[in-house]
Amino acid sequence: MEQLSSGLNLQALVQTHFVAIAPGDSFNNILQGLQENQGSGLVVEEQGQFRGLITQREVIRALGKGYSPQEITAERIMLPSDYCLSLKDLDDLLGVLGRFRHLGVDALAVVNESQRVEGLLTRQRLRERLRPADLLRIKRVAEVMVCDVATIAAEASLQEAVVLMSERGVTSLVIPEETSRGVLPRGIITEKDIFQALHRQGGVLTGTVGSMMSQPVLTVKPDQSLWQVNHLLQEHQVRRVVVVDDDGQMVGIVTQSNLLAAIDITEAQGVIQVLTQELSKATAELRWQLSRQQAITAAITESEQRYNTLISHLPVALYRRDRDRLWQFNYVSDQIYQLTGYFPQDLPDWRQLVPPPDLILAEREIEQALQQQRPYSTTYRIRHRDGRFRYLSDRGQFDPYSQMLHGVLVDVSDQKRTEERLKTSLEREMIVSTIIQDIRQSIRLEEILQRAVTSIQQLLLSDRVLIYRFLADGSGIVAVEATALPQYSILGQVIHDPCFTKETAQRFLEGRTLTISDVNQAQLQDCYRELLTRLQVQANLVVPLLQGQNLWGLLIAHHCRSPRLWQREELFLLQRIAEPLTVALQQAEMYEALEQANANLQQMVYIDSLTDIGNRRCFDELFLKEWRRCQREQRPLSLIMVDIDCFKAYNDHYGHLQGDQILKQVAQILESHLQRAGDLATRFGGEEFALILPNTDQRGAIHIVENIQAALAAANITHAKSTVGPKLTASFGIATTVPSPDHPPEMLLHLADQCLYEAKTRGRDRWVARELSLS
């Protein structure tokens, strides 16, 4: 039997992450808060003090009383401030359960001595830890069912359903159907159904009961045990079933609250005490009978019913099996259901549940113990009916009188999980340490991120771990990933999440995380569920990655094969790894800024500050580089020297400021007429410019010069002091060659300078071109 543990730490069950609102908050804020708290309860605070509590029930009842959404505020509908527990109350388990039953709510706030809220304790969290299921076998449905069932027609409106629930003080309504056999249950609608419709419709309640009711209705008979009802509720994830007679007519309803009320704590302790005394008495009696070694078979037969009743409440499964048929049970107690998910009559061949490697080792250990005539003890895994593996300790011995193996099966999964948790914790710390070391030794962000996701994927055994980086347009890209199988890869995909809003980003900036164990069961927006489904995601963990005060991206773990109940330690791992990755992002940002600063500095070194084209240093380095490249490839290289005609006279007449403007304008004209990606315009000095034209022969260079002359003429720049004419002109010296390793590049520069000089002596506003012969 699963007993109520008075040593249970209720503090560990308190939900510390919760949403709180102020007394004056509106109806929409109440809806949003309850949705974020997943309906468990909404805390109302004022100046840090607990004022009251709101559940879905208060919302439904307020609407049922005729309040409009505009009239509803938190202060108007909240439960009073005594709907809470103090930290001292958590030391009294029975008192807490009694207070839940007395107040009739599913959640209570936990406050400290200063009336500040420490968290929420829900009845659901208690149910998950407190399951005296065997006590439910004693009572029948007829003892706890509610006969006065609240009903409503399918054609009625949802608003009428709200009013009826409020008036009757119930959480569900049954939709009946009149037939020749009588009144049969057709469907059922609950507070949760109405609340979801209310949230989906933005606070406006429209539609009929028939559009939201659940069908078919789960039914039970009055003579069934409450244990069977509890199993049915858990299997179908519902909170109530309808009670029908043998003809299918509705006679009542049973809810989870009825089940909880049926488990009286005092009665539970009394039954446990009686069963313990009976067990001690039966054990003493069996020992006495065994010591006499007389009529053992008759004694076992006479005591079989009592024996079976007692052992069904033990925390272990007892069994008998033949030595020759080691893995086939002759008898196994009902507790086998807790260990395997199968009732004794449904239990398959044990060898189908135990993995072959474990089966071989266990069989070898048992055979050795039997040969040495000693008790055996071995541990192996079994596959539970829910698909997960559990560890069982199998201990027993051979009874020479009955020629049978008698033993017990004990679930030691918690112990194994603790050992694995310690091992995993060490591995996680090593991963975090490795990532921190990587950050210290490397500035390559992509390499650090890739190692991180690969380590997480291998440790969590998840199908996909990725880093999603936000882009400027609000979408994002899968920057790095690690997958279990190639078909899960989405690397490089640009993903736009239509549900991602500024509010979502703000929650991530505040350090919040997202955990989804089952996409199909979670309360998600349709657009987000569609996105996850398209990406084959059935469960995910999301942790933000911050770069300073900005949301840089998300660290995400996906499970694609099936839903997955994520452990707190797994979320903690992602958070631990996100911390050094944040440092890496900041480090990368600093490195990028340094690179940009270096680029700016490089630009200052090679760019002429007046004309924004290359300077003399730039010319010297690029000219030598292009000379060598054209030499290797045996391609032509042309060099054009340009000089503005009578520029000193222009400066003296118009002033140096106007002269600077002319230099800028001429530089722009020169640069705009370059034709190839490798062409370069530089300011050689003063009013003199140089053009480097790789892969350009003499004809191509002359064509460029003529285009520049035409552009200067079209610019129509007045030059009153020019000896050439009334407009600004320039002279050009063109030199072309195919570079040779036997001659220095200065020869081409010298020839271009000579051509420029000749053009000026011939009267300016012209070009002179020559080829450098290197033979």
C-alpha positions in Angstrom: 0.0 0.0 0.0 1.2 3.5 -0.8 1.1 5.2 2.6 0.7 8.9 3.5 4.1 10.0 4.5 4.0 12.4 7.4 7.7 13.2 6.7 6.8 14.6 3.2 8.5 17.9 2.6 5.6 20.2 1.5 8.0 23.1 1.1 9.4 21.3 -1.9 5.9 21.1 -3.5 5.4 24.9 -3.4 5.3 26.4 -6.9 7.7 29.4 -6.6 7.1 30.7 -10.1 3.7 32.3 -10.3 2.0 35.4 -11.8 0.6 38.1 -9.5 -1.7 41.0 -10.2 -2.9 44.1 -8.4 -6.4 44.5 -6.9 -7.4 47.0 -9.6 -6.3 44.9 -12.5 -8.9 44.3 -15.3 -10.7 41.3 -16.6 -8.2 40.8 -19.4 -5.3 40.8 -17.0 -7.1 38.2 -14.9 -7.6 36.0 -18.0 -3.9 36.4 -19.0 -2.6 35.7 -15.5 -4.7 32.5 -15.1 -3.6 31.3 -18.5 0.1 31.8 -17.7 -0.3 30.1 -14.4 -2.0 27.2 -16.3 -5.2 27.7 -14.3 -3.7 26.8 -10.9 -4.6 30.1 -9.3 -3.8 33.8 -9.5 -2.3 35.8 -6.6 -3.5 39.3 -5.8 -0.9 41.5 -4.2 -0.8 45.1 -3.0 2.5 46.7 -2.0 4.0 43.3 -1.7 1.3 42.0 0.7 -1.1 39.1 -0.1 -4.7 40.4 -0.6 -6.5 37.5 -2.1 -6.7 34.6 -4.6 -8.5 34.1 -7.9 -9.2 30.8 -9.6 -11.1 29.9 -12.8 -14.1 29.3 -10.7 -14.4 32.9 -9.5 -14.3 34.1 -13.1 -17.0 31.7 -14.2 -19.2 32.6 -11.2 -18.8 36.3 -11.7 -20.0 36.0 -15.3 -22.8 33.7 -14.1 -24.0 36.5 -11.8 -24.4 38.8 -14.7 -21.2 40.9 -14.3 -19.9 42.3 -17.6 -16.2 41.9 -18.3 -15.8 45.7 -18.0 -17.2 45.5 -14.4 -14.9 42.7 -13.3 -11.7 43.6 -11.4 -9.4 41.5 -9.3 -10.6 43.0 -6.1 -14.3 42.5 -6.9 -14.1 38.7 -7.5 -11.1 37.5 -5.5 -11.3 35.1 -2.6 -10.4 36.8 0.8 -6.9 36.9 2.2 -7.5 33.9 4.5 -7.3 31.6 1.5 -3.6 31.0 2.2 -1.2 28.8 4.2 1.6 30.1 6.4 5.1 28.5 6.2 4.4 26.9 9.6 1.3 25.2 8.3 3.5 23.2 5.9 4.8 21.2 8.8 1.3 19.7 9.4 0.4 17.5 6.4 -3.0 16.5 7.7 -3.9 20.1 8.5 -3.0 21.2 5.0 -5.2 18.5 3.5 -8.0 19.5 5.8 -7.8 23.1 4.9 -8.0 22.3 1.2 -11.1 20.2 1.9 -12.6 22.9 4.1 -12.1 25.8 1.6 -12.9 23.8 -1.4 -10.2 25.2 -3.7 -7.5 23.7 -5.9 -4.8 26.1 -4.9 -3.7 28.1 -1.8 -1.1 30.9 -1.5 1.8 30.3 0.8 2.8 33.4 2.8 5.6 34.2 5.2 5.3 36.1 8.5 5.3 39.4 6.6 2.3 38.3 4.5 4.5 38.2 1.4 3.7 35.4 -1.0 6.4 32.7 -1.2 4.5 30.6 -3.8 1.4 28.5 -4.6 0.6 25.0 -3.3 -1.9 23.1 -5.5 -4.0 20.2 -4.7 -2.7 18.6 -7.9 0.8 18.6 -6.6 -0.4 16.9 -3.4 -2.3 14.3 -5.4 0.9 13.5 -7.3 2.7 12.7 -4.1 -0.2 11.4 -2.0 -1.8 8.3 -3.6 -3.3 6.0 -1.0 -4.9 4.2 -4.0 -5.6 0.9 -2.1 -8.0 2.7 0.3 -10.1 3.5 -2.7 -10.6 -0.2 -3.4 -12.6 -0.5 -0.2 -15.3 2.1 -1.1 -17.8 1.9 -3.9 -19.1 4.6 -6.3 -22.6 4.6 -4.7 -21.0 5.8 -1.4 -19.6 9.1 -2.8 -21.5 9.9 -6.0 -23.6 13.0 -6.2 -27.2 12.0 -7.2 -28.5 15.5 -7.9 -26.7 16.0 -11.3 -26.8 19.5 -12.8 -27.9 19.2 -16.4 -28.3 21.6 -19.4 -29.5 21.3 -22.9 -27.0 21.1 -25.8 -28.9 24.0 -27.5 -28.3 26.3 -24.5 -25.8 29.1 -24.7 -22.5 29.1 -22.9 -23.6 32.2 -21.0 -26.6 30.1 -19.7 -24.1 27.4 -18.7 -22.1 29.9 -16.7 -25.2 31.2 -14.9 -26.3 27.7 -14.0 -22.8 26.7 -12.7 -22.8 29.8 -10.5 -26.3 29.2 -9.2 -25.7 25.5 -8.5 -22.1 25.9 -7.3 -20.9 23.1 -9.5 -17.9 22.8 -11.9 -19.5 20.8 -14.6 -22.9 20.2 -16.3 -24.1 17.0 -18.0 -26.0 17.3 -21.3 -28.8 14.6 -21.2 -30.5 12.8 -24.0 -34.1 11.6 -23.7 -34.5 8.1 -25.2 -36.9 5.2 -25.0 -34.7 3.6 -22.3 -34.7 6.8 -20.2 -32.3 9.7 -19.7 -28.9 8.9 -21.0 -25.7 11.1 -20.7 -24.9 12.6 -24.1 -22.0 14.9 -23.2 -20.4 17.0 -20.5 -19.1 20.6 -20.2 -16.7 21.8 -17.5 -15.4 25.1 -16.1 -12.2 24.5 -18.0 -14.0 24.1 -21.3 -15.8 27.4 -20.8 -12.7 29.2 -19.6 -10.8 28.0 -22.7 -13.6 29.3 -24.9 -13.6 32.6 -23.0 -9.8 33.0 -23.5 -9.9 32.0 -27.1 -12.7 34.5 -27.8 -10.8 37.4 -26.1 -13.1 37.6 -23.1 -16.4 37.4 -25.0 -18.5 34.3 -24.4 -20.4 33.1 -27.5 -21.6 29.8 -28.8 -23.7 26.9 -27.6 -23.1 24.2 -25.0 -23.2 21.6 -27.8 -20.2 23.3 -29.6 -17.9 22.9 -26.5 -19.1 19.7 -24.8 -17.0 16.6 -24.5 -18.3 13.3 -25.8 -18.7 10.4 -25.5 -19.1 10.6 -21.7 -17.0 8.2 -19.5 -19.4 6.2 -17.3 -19.1 3.9 -14.3 -21.6 1.7 -12.4 -22.6 2.3 -8.8 -21.1 -1.0 -7.6 -17.6 -0.3 -9.0 -14.7 0.5 -6.7 -13.4 4.0 -6.3 -9.9 2.6 -7.2 -11.3 1.7 -10.6 -12.8 5.2 -11.0 -9.4 6.8 -10.0 -7.6 4.6 -12.6 -10.1 5.7 -15.3 -9.7 9.4 -14.4 -5.9 9.1 -14.6 -6.0 7.1 -17.9 -8.3 9.5 -19.7 -6.9 12.7 -18.0 -10.4 13.9 -16.9 -11.7 15.0 -13.5 -15.2 13.5 -13.5 -17.3 10.5 -14.7 -21.1 10.0 -14.9 -22.7 7.1 -13.0 -25.2 5.0 -14.9 -27.3 2.0 -14.0 -27.4 -1.4 -15.9 -29.7 0.2 -18.5 -27.3 3.1 -19.1 -29.6 5.7 -17.4 -27.8 8.5 -15.5 -28.1 8.2 -11.8 -25.2 10.5 -10.5 -21.8 11.9 -11.0 -18.3 11.3 -9.4 -15.5 13.9 -9.4 -11.9 13.9 -8.2 -13.1 16.0 -5.3 -15.5 13.1 -4.3 -12.5 10.7 -4.4 -10.4 13.0 -2.2 -13.2 13.4 0.2 -13.6 9.6 0.3 -10.1 9.2 1.6 -10.4 10.3 5.2 -7.0 10.7 6.6 -7.9 9.4 10.0 -9.5 6.4 8.4 -6.4 5.8 6.2 -4.2 5.8 9.2 -6.5 3.5 11.0 -6.6 1.0 8.1 -2.9 1.1 7.9 -2.6 0.4 11.6 -5.1 -2.5 11.4 -3.4 -4.0 8.4 0.0 -3.7 10.1 -1.3 -5.5 13.1 -2.9 -8.2 10.9 0.3 -8.6 9.0 2.3 -9.0 12.3 -0.3 -11.5 13.5 -0.3 -13.5 10.3 3.5 -13.5 10.2 3.7 -14.9 13.7 1.1 -17.5 12.9 2.9 -18.6 9.8 6.2 -18.8 11.6 4.6 -21.0 14.3 3.1 -23.3 11.7 6.3 -23.5 9.8 8.3 -24.3 12.9 6.0 -27.3 13.5 6.4 -28.3 9.8 3.0 -30.0 10.0 0.1 -29.5 7.7 1.9 -26.7 5.9 -0.1 -27.1 2.7 -3.4 -27.1 4.5 -2.4 -24.0 6.6 -1.4 -22.1 3.4 -4.7 -23.1 1.7 -6.8 -21.9 4.7 -4.8 -18.7 5.0 -4.6 -17.9 1.3 -7.4 -15.3 1.3 -6.1 -13.4 4.3 -2.5 -13.8 2.9 -3.5 -12.3 -0.4 -5.3 -9.4 1.2 -2.3 -8.6 3.4 0.4 -8.9 0.7 -1.6 -6.7 -1.7 -0.9 -3.8 0.6 2.8 -4.4 0.9 5.2 -2.0 -1.0 6.7 -5.0 -2.9 5.4 -7.7 -5.2 5.6 -11.2 -3.9 5.9 -14.1 -6.3 6.3 -17.9 -6.6 7.8 -19.6 -9.6 9.3 -23.0 -10.6 13.0 -23.5 -10.6 12.8 -25.1 -14.0 10.7 -22.3 -15.4 12.7 -19.5 -14.0 10.9 -16.6 -15.7 7.3 -17.8 -15.5 5.3 -16.9 -12.4 2.9 -19.3 -10.7 1.7 -16.5 -8.5 2.4 -12.8 -8.2 0.6 -10.3 -5.9 -1.4 -7.3 -7.1 1.4 -4.9 -6.3 2.9 -6.0 -9.6 0.7 -3.4 -11.2 2.6 -0.6 -9.6 5.9 -2.1 -10.8 4.9 -3.0 -14.4 1.6 -1.4 -15.3 0.0 -4.8 -15.7 -2.4 -6.6 -13.5 -1.4 -10.2 -12.5 -3.9 -11.7 -15.0 -2.6 -9.5 -17.8 1.1 -9.9 -17.1 3.0 -11.0 -20.3 5.9 -13.4 -20.4 8.5 -11.8 -18.1 11.2 -12.4 -20.7 9.4 -9.9 -23.0 9.8 -7.2 -20.3 13.4 -7.7 -19.4 16.0 -6.6 -22.0 18.1 -9.6 -23.2 21.5 -8.4 -21.8 19.9 -7.9 -18.3 18.1 -11.2 -18.6 21.3 -13.2 -19.3 23.1 -11.6 -16.3 20.2 -12.1 -13.9 19.7 -15.7 -14.9 23.4 -16.5 -14.4 23.4 -14.9 -11.0 20.3 -16.7 -9.8 21.6 -20.1 -11.1 24.9 -19.6 -9.3 23.1 -18.8 -6.0 20.9 -21.9 -6.3 23.9 -24.1 -7.0 25.6 -22.7 -3.9 22.3 -23.2 -1.9 22.1 -19.5 -0.9 19.5 -16.8 -1.4 19.8 -14.9 -4.6 19.7 -11.1 -5.2 19.9 -9.4 -8.6 18.9 -6.2 -10.2 17.7 -5.7 -13.8 15.6 -3.5 -15.9 12.1 -4.0 -17.1 10.0 -2.1 -19.6 7.0 -0.7 -17.9 3.7 -0.6 -19.7 4.1 3.2 -20.1 7.2 2.5 -22.2 9.8 3.6 -19.7 12.4 1.4 -18.1 12.4 0.8 -14.4 14.9 -1.0 -12.2 13.7 -4.0 -10.1 15.5 -5.7 -7.3 14.7 -9.5 -7.5 15.4 -11.3 -4.2 14.4 -14.8 -3.1 15.4 -18.3 -2.3 14.5 -21.9 -3.1 12.0 -23.6 -0.7 12.7 -27.3 -0.6 9.3 -28.2 0.9 7.2 -26.6 -1.9 10.0 -27.0 -4.5 9.3 -23.4 -5.5 11.2 -20.2 -5.7 9.7 -17.6 -3.3 10.8 -14.0 -3.6 10.0 -10.3 -3.8 10.3 -7.7 -6.5 11.2 -4.2 -5.3 11.2 -1.0 -7.4 14.7 0.5 -6.9 14.4 3.0 -9.8 14.7 6.0 -7.4 18.0 4.6 -6.1 19.3 4.0 -9.6 18.1 7.4 -10.7 19.9 9.0 -7.8 23.1 7.3 -8.8 22.6 8.3 -12.5 21.7 11.8 -11.4 25.0 12.1 -9.5 26.9 10.8 -12.5 25.0 13.1 -14.8 25.6 16.0 -12.5 29.3 15.4 -12.7 29.2 15.1 -16.5 27.2 18.4 -16.7 29.7 20.2 -14.5 32.5 18.9 -16.7 30.6 20.1 -19.8 30.1 23.6 -18.3 33.8 23.6 -17.2 34.9 22.6 -20.8 32.8 25.4 -22.3 34.2 28.0 -19.9 37.7 26.7 -20.8 36.8 27.0 -24.6 35.7 30.6 -24.1 39.0 31.4 -22.4 41.1 29.8 -25.1 39.1 30.7 -28.2 37.4 33.6 -29.7 35.7 31.6 -32.4 32.0 31.9 -31.4 30.6 29.4 -33.9 33.1 26.7 -32.7 32.1 27.3 -29.0 28.4 27.2 -29.8 28.8 23.9 -31.8 30.6 22.2 -29.0 28.0 23.3 -26.5 25.0 21.9 -28.5 26.8 18.7 -29.3 27.6 18.1 -25.6 24.0 18.9 -24.6 22.5 16.5 -27.2 24.8 13.7 -26.2 24.0 14.2 -22.5 20.2 14.7 -22.7 19.9 12.1 -25.6 17.4 14.5 -27.2 16.6 14.4 -30.9 17.8 17.9 -31.6 19.7 20.7 -29.8 20.1 24.0 -31.6 20.9 27.7 -31.2 18.3 30.0 -32.8 19.7 33.4 -33.6 17.4 36.4 -34.0 17.7 38.4 -37.2 17.0 42.1 -37.7 13.6 41.6 -39.3 12.2 39.7 -36.3 12.7 36.2 -37.7 15.6 33.9 -36.8 18.0 31.4 -38.2 19.2 28.0 -36.9 22.8 29.0 -36.4 24.2 25.7 -35.1 22.6 22.3 -34.2 23.4 18.7 -33.1 20.9 16.0 -34.0 20.4 12.3 -33.2 19.4 11.5 -36.8 20.1 13.3 -40.1 16.4 13.7 -40.8 15.9 15.9 -37.8 18.4 18.5 -39.2 17.0 22.1 -39.8 20.4 23.8 -39.8 20.4 27.1 -41.7 16.6 27.4 -41.9 15.2 30.9 -41.4 12.2 30.5 -39.2 9.5 33.1 -38.6 7.4 32.6 -35.4 4.2 34.5 -35.8 3.4 34.1 -32.1 6.7 35.7 -31.0 5.7 39.2 -29.7 7.4 42.0 -27.8 5.8 40.5 -24.6 7.4 37.1 -25.4 10.8 38.8 -25.9 10.5 40.7 -22.7 9.8 37.5 -20.7 12.9 36.0 -22.1 14.9 39.2 -21.3 13.8 38.7 -17.7 15.4 35.3 -17.7 12.3 33.2 -18.0 12.4 29.8 -19.7 9.9 27.6 -21.6 9.2 24.0 -20.9 6.7 21.9 -23.0 6.5 18.2 -22.3 3.7 17.4 -24.9 2.9 19.8 -27.7 -0.5 18.2 -28.3 -1.6 18.5 -24.6 0.0 21.9 -23.7 -2.0 25.1 -23.7 -0.4 26.8 -26.7 -1.4 29.3 -29.3 -2.5 27.6 -32.5 0.2 29.4 -34.6 3.0 28.2 -32.2 1.6 24.6 -32.1 1.6 24.6 -35.9 5.2 25.8 -36.1 6.4 23.1 -33.6 4.4 20.4 -35.5 6.0 21.5 -38.8 9.4 21.2 -37.2 8.5 17.6 -35.9 8.7 18.8 -32.3 6.7 17.0 -29.6 8.5 18.4 -26.6 11.0 21.2 -26.1 13.0 23.2 -23.6 13.9 26.9 -24.4 16.5 29.1 -22.5 17.3 32.7 -23.6 20.8 33.7 -24.7 21.5 37.4 -23.9 24.1 39.7 -25.4 24.3 42.6 -22.9 20.8 44.0 -22.6 19.7 42.4 -25.9 18.0 39.1 -26.7 20.6 37.5 -29.0 19.0 34.1 -29.5 17.6 31.0 -27.8 19.2 27.7 -26.7 16.6 25.0 -27.5 16.4 21.2 -26.9 13.8 19.3 -29.1 12.4 15.9 -28.7 10.8 14.7 -31.9 10.0 11.0 -31.5 7.5 11.3 -28.7 6.5 13.6 -25.8 9.0 13.9 -23.0 8.6 14.8 -19.4 11.6 17.1 -18.9 13.4 16.9 -15.5 14.3 20.0 -13.5 18.0 19.0 -13.8 17.7 19.1 -17.6 16.4 22.6 -17.6 19.0 23.6 -15.0 21.7 22.2 -17.4 20.6 24.4 -20.2 20.6 27.4 -17.9 24.1 26.6 -16.6 25.4 26.3 -20.1 23.6 29.5 -21.2 25.6 31.5 -18.6 29.1 30.9 -20.2 27.6 31.2 -23.7 26.3 34.6 -22.7 29.9 35.5 -21.8 31.0 34.1 -25.1 28.5 36.3 -26.9 29.7 39.4 -25.1 33.2 38.4 -25.8 32.4 38.0 -29.5 30.6 41.4 -29.5 33.8 43.0 -28.1 35.9 41.2 -30.6 33.7 42.3 -33.4 33.9 45.9 -32.2 37.7 45.5 -32.1 37.7 44.2 -35.6 35.6 47.1 -36.7 37.9 49.5 -34.9 40.8 47.9 -36.7 39.0 48.2 -40.0 38.3 51.8 -39.3 41.9 52.4 -38.4 43.0 50.5 -41.5 40.8 52.8 -43.5 42.3 55.9 -41.9 45.8 54.6 -42.9 45.0 53.9 -46.5 42.2 56.4 -47.4 42.9 60.0 -48.2 41.0 62.1 -45.7 40.0 64.8 -48.2 38.9 62.9 -51.3 37.9 59.5 -49.7 39.9 57.5 -52.2 43.2 55.7 -51.7 46.2 57.7 -50.5 49.9 57.4 -51.5 50.5 54.5 -49.0 47.6 52.7 -50.5 49.0 53.2 -54.0 52.5 52.0 -53.1 51.1 48.7 -51.6 48.4 47.9 -54.2 50.6 48.8 -57.2 53.3 46.4 -56.0 50.7 43.7 -55.3 49.0 44.0 -58.7 52.4 44.1 -60.5 53.2 40.7 -58.9 49.8 39.2 -59.7 49.8 40.3 -63.3 53.4 39.0 -63.5 52.3 35.6 -62.3 49.3 35.5 -64.6 51.1 37.3 -67.5 48.3 39.8 -67.8 48.6 43.5 -68.9 48.8 46.3 -66.3 48.1 49.9 -67.1 49.0 52.9 -64.9 47.5 56.4 -65.5 48.9 59.5 -63.9 46.5 62.5 -63.8 47.2 66.1 -63.1 44.7 69.0 -62.9 45.8 71.7 -65.3 46.8 75.1 -63.7 45.5 74.0 -60.3 47.8 76.5 -58.3 46.3 79.4 -60.3 42.8 78.0 -59.4 43.7 77.9 -55.7 45.2 81.4 -55.8 42.1 82.8 -57.5 39.2 80.9 -55.9 40.8 80.1 -52.5 41.9 76.8 -50.9 38.5 75.8 -49.7 37.1 75.9 -53.2 40.2 74.1 -54.4 39.5 71.3 -51.9 36.0 70.9 -53.3 37.5 70.6 -56.9 39.9 67.9 -55.7 36.9 65.9 -54.2 34.8 66.4 -57.4 37.7 65.2 -59.6 38.3 62.2 -57.3 34.6 61.2 -57.6 34.8 61.5 -61.4 37.9 59.3 -61.6 36.5 56.6 -59.3 33.1 56.6 -61.1 34.8 55.6 -64.4 36.7 52.6 -63.1 35.3 49.5 -64.9 36.8 46.4 -63.1 36.6 45.2 -59.5 40.4 45.4 -59.1 40.7 49.0 -60.5 41.9 51.6 -58.0 41.9 55.4 -57.9 44.3 57.1 -55.6 45.5 60.6 -54.7 49.2 60.6 -55.5 49.9 64.0 -54.0 48.6 67.6 -54.3 46.5 67.9 -57.4 48.0 64.7 -58.9 46.1 61.4 -59.1 47.1 57.8 -60.1 44.8 55.1 -61.5 45.9 51.4 -61.3 44.2 49.2 -63.9 45.0 45.5 -63.7 44.2 43.2 -66.7 43.8 46.4 -68.8 45.7 46.9 -72.1 46.6 50.3 -73.6 43.5 50.5 -75.6 41.3 49.9 -72.6 43.2 52.5 -70.6 42.9 55.2 -73.4 39.1 54.5 -73.4 38.8 55.1 -69.7 40.8 58.4 -70.0 38.6 59.7 -72.9 35.5 58.9 -70.7 37.0 60.9 -67.8 37.9 63.9 -70.2 34.2 63.9 -71.4 33.0 63.8 -67.8 35.2 66.7 -66.8 33.9 68.7 -69.8 30.3 67.8 -68.8 31.0 69.0 -65.3 31.6 72.5 -66.8 33.8 73.7 -63.9 34.8 77.4 -64.5 38.6 78.1 -64.3 39.1 81.8 -65.1 42.9 81.6 -64.7 43.6 78.5 -66.8 46.0 78.9 -69.7 44.2 76.1 -71.5 40.7 77.6 -71.6 37.8 78.9 -69.5 37.0 75.5 -68.0 38.8 73.1 -65.7 40.9 70.4 -67.6 43.4 67.7 -66.8 46.4 66.0 -68.4 47.0 62.2 -68.5 50.1 60.0 -68.8 49.3 56.4 -69.7 51.8 53.5 -69.4 51.1 49.9 -70.1 53.1 46.6 -69.8 53.0 42.9 -69.1 55.2 42.8 -65.9 58.4 40.8 -65.9 60.4 39.4 -63.0 63.5 41.0 -64.6 62.3 44.6 -64.2 61.1 46.6 -61.2 57.6 48.2 -61.1 59.2 51.6 -60.8 59.9 51.5 -64.5 56.2 51.6 -65.3 55.7 54.4 -62.8 58.6 56.4 -64.4 57.2 55.9 -67.9 53.7 57.1 -66.8 55.3 60.2 -65.2 57.2 60.9 -68.4 54.0 60.6 -70.5 52.2 63.0 -68.1 55.1 65.5 -68.4 54.9 65.2 -72.2 51.2 65.8 -72.2 51.6 69.0 -70.1 54.5 70.3 -72.3 52.3 69.8 -75.4 49.7 72.2 -74.1 47.8 70.3 -71.4 44.2 68.9 -71.7 45.4 65.8 -73.5 46.8 62.3 -73.0 50.1 60.6 -74.0 50.2 56.8 -74.0 53.2 54.5 -74.3 53.9 50.8 -73.7 56.9 49.7 -71.6 59.0 47.2 -73.6 60.7 44.8 -71.2 62.7 42.8 -73.9 
